[in-house]
Amino acid sequence: MSATVFWIGIGLALWLLALHGLLTLRHPLRRIMAINLMGSGVFLVMIALAARSRPTDPLLVALVVTGLVIAVSATALALRLASALERQEADE
C-alpha cells in the first residue's frame, strides 16, 4: 500500500468519524468540534492528493491553506453564536 492511499484512508476515516459525531451529539460545542474534524479529514485528503502529483501541485496546497483560514474564521463565528444562544437560553 502506498503512502498516498494510507493518508487518503486516514482522512476518510476521520471524516466518517466526525460525521457520526455530528449526527449523534447534541451539545453545540461538540457539534462544532465534529465539523472541524470533518474539515481536517478533507484537508488531509487534499494534501495526500497534492503529494501524489510530481512536482507538488501548488494549487491544492494553496486551497488547503485558504481552507484552514476560512475554517478558523467559521469556527470563531460558530462559537460566538453558540455562546450567544446559551446566554439567551439562560436569561429566559
Summary of the structure (lengths in Angstrom):
residues: 92
radius of gyration: 16.4
end to end distance: 56.7
largest distance: 58.7
contacts: 251
relative contact order: 0.13
helix: 88%
strand: 0%
